[in-house]
Amino acid sequence: MIRVKRGDAPACLLDDGAAGRERRKAEELRKKHPKKSFPFKVYASEEVKLALERLFRGKCAYCETRYAASQPMDVEHWRPKSQYPWAASDWDNLLPSCIDCNRQRYQLLVDERKKVRAGKGTLFPLAKGSKRATSRAAMAREVPLLLHPANDDPDEHLRYTEEAVVRARRNSEKAPESIRVYALNRSALVDERLQLLLLLRHRMHTIAVLIDLLDRSTGRTAELIEDLLIHEMTELHAFAHPARPYSAMARHFIKEFAKTIEHSRLTSDSIR
């Protein structure tokens, strides 16, 4: 998961757009039939889907998997619309999600010996003592235990092991529940991250060897090695670009690698 800066809401989600009309109809229905649910639809419009896809670069907001090549995008409600119907078409509440993060399915997790029911579904855990909001105004008093890519900095909460498993950083209250609810350690997902990590390690090894050779070379040989070194570092940094799958993990290991070598072109400050 990476932090994403929200842009303006699509026109259809504004109060004077289709979503505004839908919200007013939902409120009228609630007054007449308090227990009857309203069939919200605008949040799943093509306009909203396109805006989310552009904002998150075609990746799941939770696990960073590129869904476009293999599955349709789920328009995910961070606060479930079944519990927070007034936020069903709020731009800040909508996220693009892959099926495995969004839907509760039986999945094999790395810390489990058998398949368990995992995925967000309608889960929305709150901190102990926090009361669930029953109105829009009351949401500000809630203390959610789930990371939101626009409201939180995931790098402050999540870390990655050498096996590409995501773990909670010390003192993070949101990380454990986020990892569990979003099923961020399902085995197939960890395998995909591990394949990327193997590529990163290959690049890092090549860079370390080139730096060693450069330190012992002169003249034209040194120039050629330096050109190759720059190429390899550029390719390594590309894995951390926000558009790339699992860029958060890539950033984590590239920064760690930068700390282990002494070279002006590869520092943690160069990772943006």
N, C-alpha and C positions, 0 to 999 in steps of 0.2 A: 504494500500500500504506500502511495506517495501523496504528498500534500498537493492539492489542486486549488487554484484561485478561482472562485466563482465569477462568472460573467453575468450580464443582465439576463433576466428571465425571458424566455420566448414570449412573443406577444400573446399567444393563446392562453398563457398562464396568468396574465395580469387581471386585475379586478374588472377592467372594462372589456376583457376578452371572453372567450368561451368558458374558461375556468371560473371566472367571476359569476357568470350566469349559472353555472353548474353548482357553485357553492350556495347561491341564493336559493336554488331549488332544493338542495339538500337540507338547508335550514328550515324551509317551509315543511318538508316531509318530516323532519325531526320533531317539529312542534305538533304536528297532527298525529304522527305515529312514531313515538320515541324509540320503539324497539325495532323498527324497520330500517334496514340498511339501504343506502342510496347507491345506485350503480354508477360510480365515477368512471369516466372514460377519457377525458381530455388528457390526463397525465400520460396515456399510452399513445398519443397521437404521433404521427410521423414527424411533425415539427419538433416535438419534445425529444424524440429518439435521436433525431439528427443533431440537435443541440448537445445532448449528452455524449453522443459519439465523438463529436468534435472536441468537446471539453476534456474528455478522458482519453482521447486519441485511440478510440476503438478498443480500449482495455477495460476489464472488470475493475470497478472502483475499489474492490476489496483485495483480490489476489493478483491483479495485474496481468492476468492471462488475456491474450488477444482472442476474443470470442468470434470475431467476424467471419473467420475462415471455416468455422465448424458448427456454429449454433446461433440461434437468434438471441438478441439481447433482451434480458428482463429489465423492465423499468422498475427499479426497486424502491420501496418506501423505507427509508431509514427508520422513521417512526411508523410502525404498521398502520395502515389506513383503517384496519378493523378496530384499533384501539384509539386512534387519533384521526377520526374522519375529517375534521376541519383542516387537517394538513395534507389531505390526499392529493392536492394539486399544487402544493407549495414548492417552488423551485428548489429551495434549500433542502427539501426533504426527499428529493428524487435523485437517484444514482443509477448508473448502468451496472448491471451485474451479470455474471455468467450463471448458468443454471445451478452448478454445484455449490456456489456460495449462497445463492438466494433461496433455493428450494430445499426443504428438508427431505433428504434421501438417505438410504442406507449406504454408508461409505466406509472404506477402510482407512483409519487414521494411523499415523506412525506410532502413536503411543498406545494403541489398542491391539488386541490379538484377534478380534473379530470385527465384522462390520457393525457400525453403530449408526443410529439416526443422527445426521449432522446437516448443517445448513441453517441459514437464518430464519426462514419462514416468518412467523409472527413474533419471534423472540425480540425482546427489548428490555434487557435487565437494567435495573437502577441500583444505585448505591444503597447500602443499608440505611434505613430511616428516611429515604427520599420517597415522597408520595407521588404516585402516578397522576399526571395532569388530567383534569376532566374538562379543560377549556384551553383555548389558545393562550390566554393570558397566564395560565398556570404553568405553561411549559418552561418558562424562564426559571422556575424554582426547582425543576427536576435536575437530578444529577445522573445522567446516563453513564453506563459502564461500557459503552461501545465507542470505538474510535470513529470519527467522521473525517473523511479526507479533506474537507474544506474548513473544518473548525479546529482540527488537531494537527499536530506535526507528528506523523507516525514514527519518524526517526527517533523521536524522544521516548518512544514506548516500546519499539520492536527491535530485536537484534536477530542475527542469523548464525547458526552453528556451521561447522565445517562439513556437515552432512546436508546443508541447505534446509534445515528445520528452523522454523521461526519460533523465537522464544520471547518472553517478556523481559524488558529491562527492569532492573531493580527499582522498587518503589512505584512502579506503574500499576495503578488500580485498573486501568482500562484494558491493558494488553491481554491479561489472561482470559477475560470474557470475550474479547474481540477475536482472539485466536480460536477459541472454542466455538463461538456462535457463527463466525464466518467460515469455519472448517478450513483454516489456513494451513493445516498440516495433514490434509488428506494425502494418502500415499502417492497417488498419481501426480498430484500437484508438486509434491516434494521431489519426485523423480524428474519433473520438468525443470525445476529450479536447479537440481543437481547437475543436469546436463549443461546448463548455462555456466554453473560454477566451474565445471571441468574446462570449459572454453576459456574462462577467465584465468584459471591457473596456468593454462598453456601459454596465454599471452604474457602473463606475469613472469613465467620462467624465461621466455624468450627475451623479454626486456631486461631481466636481471643479467642474463648472459651477455647481451649486447653492451650493457653498461660496463661490465667487467672487461670486455674486449676493447671498448672505447678508451678506457683508462690506460690501456697498454698499447695503444696504437697512435700513429702519427701520420701526417701527410694525407695523401689521397685515400688511403685505407680508412683513416679516422673519419674523413668526410663521408665516405660511403656508409660506414657503420652508423654515423650520426643520422644520416638520412633515413636509414632503415629503422633506427630507434624512434625517430619522430613519427614515422608511419605506424609502428607498433603501438606507441602510446596513444596516438589518435584513435586507432581502432579499439584500444582498450577503453578509452573514455566514452566511446560511442555506445557501449553497453549500458552506460548510466544515463543516457538520454531519456527524458520522460516518455517518449513515444515507444521505447523498447520494452518488451515484456520483462517483468521482474527487475525493473531498474532500481528499486529500493535495495534489493539484495546486492546488485552489482555495485552501487554506490558504497555500500557497507564494506565490501571486500577490497574495492579499489582504494578507499581511504586507508584501510588497514595496511595495504601493500605500500602505499605512499610513505607511510611512517617508517617502513623498514629499509628504505633505500635513500641514498643521498644523491639527489639529482635535481637541478633547478627546474626542469620542465615537468616534473611529476611530483606535485605536492598536493596536499588535501585541499588547498585553496583553489586549485585548478579544476576541481570537480564541481560543476555548477548544475 
